Amino acid sequence: LAQRGPGTLRDSPPSAAPPAHWEINFPFSGIDFEIVIIDDGSPDGTQEVAQQLEKIYGSDKILLRPRAKKLGLGTAYIHGMKYATGDFIVIMDADLSHHPKFIPEFIRKQKEGNFDIVSGTRYKGNGGVYGWDLKRKLISRGANFLTQVLLRPGASDLTGSFRLYRKEVLQKLMEKCVSKGYVFQMEMIVRARQLGFTVGEVPISFVDRVYGESKLGGNEIVSFLKGLLTLFATT
């Protein structure tokens, strides 16, 4: 969870035996920022790498805030917000699916329209998805079509998690949202529309996780459909 500006891990992924040298590449200067890392007891060496970066760049820039076990995405947001000190929060996946080069575009878009939320979209402009097979792409397109027809959210990509929020807006949305899994991201945008918050979009390239496995099975699809119908009935 990056806040007040971007900072990114560069080069190798976290591993049980991380490289001796790690580097953070800041896409631009002049932005006050901090990087809040929430790790839910992952076994891949993430905490060890974050600890190395904390020593190199200081605990004022790198804030490692681990939890003992996996407790869910929504609670991770709440946990991270407790330590974010600025006015804006950028949330992104740490598995390199979201490229940090888009963060400056998010910030420019926010300033351009004074938006409450800026969401990365795979389905607009030159946005896209890389690393998915045809089946996964068809499922994603179909799910997005259903959400557009049923929810009319005013945004082209509801299930993505690469977003910039005003901190107070994120706090209000977290108080309203009750969904889990893929539906959680959808509800965030739907509730934002209900509450009158403004949403801007930036086309992004999503690359299926470079390291580790990404799973989408029947249970996830059923949970998505149930959540979608619940949102349709309650919003």
Phi, psi and chi 1 to 4 in degrees:
 res  aa     phi    psi   chi1   chi2   chi3   chi4
   1 LEU       -  107.3 -171.1  153.4      -      -
   2 ALA   -99.0  143.0      -      -      -      -
   3 GLN  -140.6  140.5  179.3  -87.1  -31.6      -
   4 ARG    67.1   14.9  -75.2 -170.3  -68.8  167.6
   5 GLY   140.0  173.3      -      -      -      -
   6 PRO   -95.7  149.0   34.8  -34.4      -      -
   7 GLY  -149.0  140.9      -      -      -      -
   8 THR  -138.3  145.3   68.7      -      -      -
   9 LEU   -75.6  138.0  -76.5  174.5      -      -
  10 ARG  -125.6  153.5 -168.8  172.8   73.5  178.6
  11 ASP    81.6 -124.6  -65.5  -26.9      -      -
  12 SER   -73.8  158.0  -56.1      -      -      -
  13 PRO   -80.4  164.4   33.2  -36.4      -      -
  14 PRO   -58.8  141.8  -23.8   33.9      -      -
  15 SER  -148.6  171.0   62.5      -      -      -
  16 ALA   -63.7  -29.2      -      -      -      -
  17 ALA  -125.7   81.8      -      -      -      -
  18 PRO   -67.8  155.8   22.5  -31.4      -      -
  19 PRO   -58.0  157.0  -19.6   30.5      -      -
  20 ALA   -67.9  -26.1      -      -      -      -
  21 HIS  -123.6  126.3  175.5   68.1      -      -
  22 TRP  -120.1  151.8  -78.9   78.6      -      -
  23 GLU  -137.8  143.3 -176.8  177.3  -13.5      -
  24 ILE  -105.6  130.0  -68.0 -175.9      -      -
  25 ASN  -107.2  113.0  177.2   35.0      -      -
  26 PHE   -91.3  118.8  -56.5  121.4      -      -
  27 PRO   -60.4  -25.6  -25.3   35.4      -      -
  28 PHE  -158.0  164.9   59.2   92.6      -      -
  29 SER  -106.7  174.5   59.3      -      -      -
  30 GLY    88.6    4.0      -      -      -      -
  31 ILE  -114.6  127.8  -63.6  -66.9      -      -
  32 ASP   -77.8  131.2 -169.7   15.3      -      -
  33 PHE  -150.2  168.5   69.9   92.3      -      -
  34 GLU  -149.3  155.7   62.5 -159.8    4.2      -
  35 ILE  -117.6  117.3  -59.2  171.7      -      -
  36 VAL  -102.2  120.3 -177.6      -      -      -
  37 ILE  -108.1  118.3  -59.1  169.1      -      -
  38 ILE  -105.1  118.3  -51.0  -58.5      -      -
  39 ASP  -123.3  120.6  179.1   76.5      -      -
  40 ASP   -94.5   63.3  -79.4    2.0      -      -
  41 GLY    63.0   32.1      -      -      -      -
  42 SER   -68.8  146.7   62.3      -      -      -
  43 PRO   -93.2   13.2   33.8  -34.4      -      -
  44 ASP   -97.1    9.2   61.7    2.4      -      -
  45 GLY    87.9    9.7      -      -      -      -
  46 THR   -56.9  -45.6  -64.0      -      -      -
  47 GLN   -63.9  -38.9  -70.3 -168.8   40.4      -
  48 GLU   -63.8  -42.3  -71.5   79.2    1.7      -
  49 VAL   -65.4  -43.8  171.4      -      -      -
  50 ALA   -61.6  -37.4      -      -      -      -
  51 GLN   -64.7  -38.6  -73.0  165.3   -3.8      -
  52 GLN   -62.9  -44.4  -70.9 -174.7   25.8      -
  53 LEU   -66.0  -36.1  -68.6  170.6      -      -
  54 GLU   -61.3  -39.9 -165.0  172.1   36.3      -
  55 LYS   -67.9  -37.2  -69.7  176.8 -178.5  177.0
  56 ILE   -74.0  -45.9  -64.6  169.3      -      -
  57 TYR  -104.6   -9.3  -65.5   98.6      -      -
  58 GLY    98.3  148.5      -      -      -      -
  59 SER   -74.3   -7.2   57.7      -      -      -
  60 ASP   -81.7  -20.4   60.0  -34.3      -      -
  61 LYS  -103.0  -39.4  -66.0  -63.7 -176.0 -172.8
  62 ILE  -111.4  112.1  -50.6  -65.0      -      -
  63 LEU  -113.2  103.5  -72.4   75.4      -      -
  64 LEU   -88.1  119.2  174.5   59.9      -      -
  65 ARG  -129.0   74.4  -62.2  -65.2 -178.2  -96.1
  66 PRO   -74.6  161.4   29.5  -34.7      -      -
  67 ARG  -125.8  157.8  -57.0 -169.4  -65.1  176.9
  68 ALA   -69.0  -29.4      -      -      -      -
  69 LYS  -154.4  174.1   60.3 -178.9 -179.9  179.1
  70 LYS   -70.5  119.7 -171.5  172.8 -177.9  178.5
  71 LEU  -121.5    4.6  -61.6  171.8      -      -
  72 GLY   105.9  152.7      -      -      -      -
  73 LEU   -66.5  -45.1 -176.9   61.2      -      -
  74 GLY   -60.3  -44.0      -      -      -      -
  75 THR   -68.8  -27.6   60.7      -      -      -
  76 ALA   -66.2  -39.5      -      -      -      -
  77 TYR   -60.3  -47.6  -79.0   20.5      -      -
  78 ILE   -62.2  -42.7  -66.3  169.5      -      -
  79 HIS   -60.6  -45.3 -174.5   67.0      -      -
  80 GLY   -67.2  -38.1      -      -      -      -
  81 MET   -61.3  -28.6  -82.2 -167.3  -64.9      -
  82 LYS   -61.9  -24.6  -69.2 -169.0  -63.5 -173.9
  83 TYR  -108.7   -6.5  -57.0  101.6      -      -
  84 ALA   -80.7  128.8      -      -      -      -
  85 THR  -107.3   -9.5   60.5      -      -      -
  86 GLY   -98.3 -166.0      -      -      -      -
  87 ASP   -91.1  -21.9  -61.8  -34.9      -      -
  88 PHE  -128.3  147.7  -66.6   91.5      -      -
  89 ILE  -128.1  129.0  -66.4  175.2      -      -
  90 VAL  -105.2  124.9  173.2      -      -      -
  91 ILE  -110.6  131.3  -65.0  176.6      -      -
  92 MET  -150.1  156.2   61.1 -170.4  -63.2      -
  93 ASP   -71.2  146.5  -67.7  -12.9      -      -
  94 ALA   -99.5   12.6      -      -      -      -
  95 ASP   -99.5   15.7   59.9    7.3      -      -
  96 LEU    75.0    9.6  -55.1 -178.4      -      -
  97 SER   -68.5  -32.6  -65.9      -      -      -
  98 HIS  -103.4  121.0  -63.6  146.1      -      -
  99 HIS   -86.1  129.9 -159.9  -65.1      -      -
 100 PRO   -67.5  -10.8   21.5  -33.7      -      -
 101 LYS   -62.8  -18.2   69.3 -179.4 -179.7 -178.6
 102 PHE   -82.8  -14.4  -65.3  109.1      -      -
 103 ILE   -59.1  -44.9  -65.7  176.4      -      -
 104 PRO   -58.1  -33.6  -25.6   35.4      -      -
 105 GLU   -68.2  -37.3  -64.6 -178.7   37.5      -
 106 PHE   -59.8  -45.6  -78.8   34.9      -      -
 107 ILE   -65.4  -41.9  -65.1  173.1      -      -
 108 ARG   -62.9  -41.1  -78.6 -165.8  -67.8  -90.6
 109 LYS   -64.7  -41.7 -173.5   70.3  174.8 -179.0
 110 GLN   -60.6  -45.3 -168.4  -74.8  -38.9      -
 111 LYS   -66.6  -37.6  -68.9 -179.8  177.5  178.1
 112 GLU   -61.0  -42.7  173.5 -172.3  -59.7      -
 113 GLY  -115.7    5.8      -      -      -      -
 114 ASN    51.2   43.3 -164.5   29.4      -      -
 115 PHE   -74.1  150.7  -67.5  107.7      -      -
 116 ASP   -78.8  -32.0  -62.6  -50.8      -      -
 117 ILE  -137.2  139.5  -57.8  168.2      -      -
 118 VAL  -121.6  121.9  176.0      -      -      -
 119 SER  -112.3  134.7 -178.0      -      -      -
 120 GLY   -74.1  135.7      -      -      -      -
 121 THR  -124.5  134.9  175.7      -      -      -
 122 ARG   -90.8   -7.5  -61.6  160.6  -69.9  178.1
 123 TYR  -117.9   25.5  -54.6  118.6      -      -
 124 LYS  -147.0  146.6 -166.0  174.2 -178.7 -179.8
 125 GLY    57.6 -131.7      -      -      -      -
 126 ASN   -96.1   21.3   58.7   -4.7      -      -
 127 GLY   -71.2  160.2      -      -      -      -
 128 GLY  -175.8  179.4      -      -      -      -
 129 VAL  -126.4  137.3  175.3      -      -      -
 130 TYR  -128.0  138.5  -59.7   90.1      -      -
 131 GLY    98.8   -0.6      -      -      -      -
 132 TRP   -97.1  146.0  -77.0   -0.2      -      -
 133 ASP   -80.7  174.8   58.6   20.2      -      -
 134 LEU   -61.3  -40.1 -180.0   59.4      -      -
 135 LYS   -59.4  -46.5  177.1 -176.3  175.4 -177.5
 136 ARG   -64.0  -39.7 -176.7   76.5 -176.5  -93.6
 137 LYS   -65.3  -40.6  -72.2 -178.4  178.1  178.3
 138 LEU   -65.8  -40.7  -71.7  174.3      -      -
 139 ILE   -62.2  -44.1  -69.6  173.2      -      -
 140 SER   -63.8  -45.5  177.1      -      -      -
 141 ARG   -63.7  -42.1  -75.3  -73.4 -176.1  178.1
 142 GLY   -63.6  -43.0      -      -      -      -
 143 ALA   -63.2  -41.4      -      -      -      -
 144 ASN   -66.7  -38.0 -164.8   60.7      -      -
 145 PHE   -62.5  -44.8  176.0   76.5      -      -
 146 LEU   -60.7  -43.4  -80.3  175.4      -      -
 147 THR   -64.1  -37.4   60.6      -      -      -
 148 GLN   -66.6  -41.0  -64.4  -61.8  -34.9      -
 149 VAL   -69.6  -45.0  170.8      -      -      -
 150 LEU   -82.1  -37.9  -66.2  178.3      -      -
 151 LEU  -104.1  -22.6  -57.2 -179.7      -      -
 152 ARG    43.8   64.3  -58.2 -171.7 -179.1  -80.4
 153 PRO   -80.1  -14.4   31.2  -36.1      -      -
 154 GLY    76.5   19.2      -      -      -      -
 155 ALA  -144.8  147.4      -      -      -      -
 156 SER   -88.0  -17.0   62.7      -      -      -
 157 ASP  -137.5  105.7 -170.4  -15.9      -      -
 158 LEU   -94.1  -23.6  -94.4   69.9      -      -
 159 THR   -95.4   -5.3   56.7      -      -      -
 160 GLY   -73.9  154.5      -      -      -      -
 161 SER  -116.4    2.1   58.8      -      -      -
 162 PHE   -85.4   99.8 -165.3    2.8      -      -
 163 ARG  -145.2  156.0  -65.6  172.6 -176.9  164.3
 164 LEU  -111.9  134.2  176.1  151.9      -      -
 165 TYR  -128.8  145.4  -64.7   88.6      -      -
 166 ARG   -65.3  139.4  -69.8 -173.3 -166.5  -86.8
 167 LYS   -60.3  -43.4 -175.3  178.6  179.4 -178.7
 168 GLU   -68.1  -30.3   66.3  -90.4   21.0      -
 169 VAL   -68.2  -44.0  168.5      -      -      -
 170 LEU   -60.7  -40.6 -178.7   56.8      -      -
 171 GLN   -62.3  -43.9  -70.7  170.7  -33.4      -
 172 LYS   -65.5  -39.9  -70.4  177.1 -177.7  176.9
 173 LEU   -66.2  -38.7  -69.8  175.1      -      -
 174 MET   -64.6  -28.9  -69.0  -53.8  -54.6      -
 175 GLU   -71.2  -25.2  -67.4  170.6    1.0      -
 176 LYS   -95.7  -29.9  -62.5  -72.9 -174.7 -179.4
 177 CYS   -82.1  136.8  -69.4      -      -      -
 178 VAL  -125.1   -7.5  -62.9      -      -      -
 179 SER   -74.8  166.8  -57.5      -      -      -
 180 LYS  -130.7  167.2  -63.5 -179.5 -180.0  179.4
 181 GLY    65.6 -146.6      -      -      -      -
 182 TYR   -60.4  -32.3  -66.9  103.3      -      -
 183 VAL   -68.9  -24.8 -177.8      -      -      -
 184 PHE   -56.6  -46.6  172.0   77.5      -      -
 185 GLN   -64.9  -36.7  -58.5  -64.9   -7.5      -
 186 MET   -63.8  -45.4  -66.5  165.9   45.0      -
 187 GLU   -63.3  -34.6 -173.6  178.2    1.5      -
 188 MET   -57.0  -44.5  -68.0  -76.0  -82.1      -
 189 ILE   -73.9  -40.1  -66.2  -64.3      -      -
 190 VAL   -63.4  -43.9  172.6      -      -      -
 191 ARG   -66.4  -35.9  -62.0  -63.7  179.8 -164.9
 192 ALA   -59.9  -42.7      -      -      -      -
 193 ARG   -62.9  -43.6 -179.4 -161.5   63.3 -170.0
 194 GLN   -60.4  -38.6  -77.9 -173.4  -35.1      -
 195 LEU   -85.2   -0.3  -65.0  170.4      -      -
 196 GLY    83.7   16.2      -      -      -      -
 197 PHE   -79.9  149.5  -63.2  131.6      -      -
 198 THR   -95.1  143.4   53.8      -      -      -
 199 VAL  -127.7  123.3 -179.4      -      -      -
 200 GLY  -105.5  162.1      -      -      -      -
 201 GLU  -130.5  145.8  -67.9 -171.7  -55.2      -
 202 VAL  -128.3  123.1  168.5      -      -      -
 203 PRO   -61.7  134.0  -22.1   34.3      -      -
 204 ILE  -132.3  160.3   62.5  164.9      -      -
 205 SER  -101.5  121.9  -60.1      -      -      -
 206 PHE  -100.1  124.4  175.9   89.8      -      -
 207 VAL  -109.8  119.4 -179.3      -      -      -
 208 ASP   -53.6  140.9 -164.3   20.2      -      -
 209 ARG   -42.4  125.9   51.5 -170.9  -48.5  172.2
 210 VAL   -70.1  -34.1  179.8      -      -      -
 211 TYR  -124.9  134.8  -55.0  100.7      -      -
 212 GLY    90.4 -173.3      -      -      -      -
 213 GLU  -113.8  144.9  -81.9 -173.7   49.1      -
 214 SER  -115.5  125.3  179.4      -      -      -
 215 LYS  -118.1  136.7  -63.1  179.5 -179.4  178.5
 216 LEU  -140.1  100.6  179.0   62.6      -      -
 217 GLY  -113.3 -172.3      -      -      -      -
 218 GLY   -61.2  -37.9      -      -      -      -
 219 ASN   -62.9  -40.5  -70.2  -23.6      -      -
 220 GLU   -65.5  -39.4  -73.6   79.4   10.4      -
 221 ILE   -66.0  -44.3  -66.0  172.5      -      -
 222 VAL   -62.3  -43.1  170.6      -      -      -
 223 SER   -62.5  -39.5  -65.3      -      -      -
 224 PHE   -61.9  -47.3  168.0   81.7      -      -
 225 LEU   -64.0  -41.5  -68.6  173.2      -      -
 226 LYS   -61.8  -45.4  -74.1 -178.3  177.8  178.4
 227 GLY   -64.8  -39.9      -      -      -      -
 228 LEU   -61.4  -45.2  175.5   59.1      -      -
 229 LEU   -66.4  -35.2  -68.9  174.0      -      -
 230 THR   -64.0  -43.7  -60.4      -      -      -
 231 LEU   -63.9  -40.3  -78.3  179.4      -      -
 232 PHE   -61.0  -37.9  175.6   67.9      -      -
 233 ALA   -79.7  -20.7      -      -      -      -
 234 THR  -114.7   -1.2   59.7      -      -      -
 235 THR  -122.9      -   59.8      -      -      -
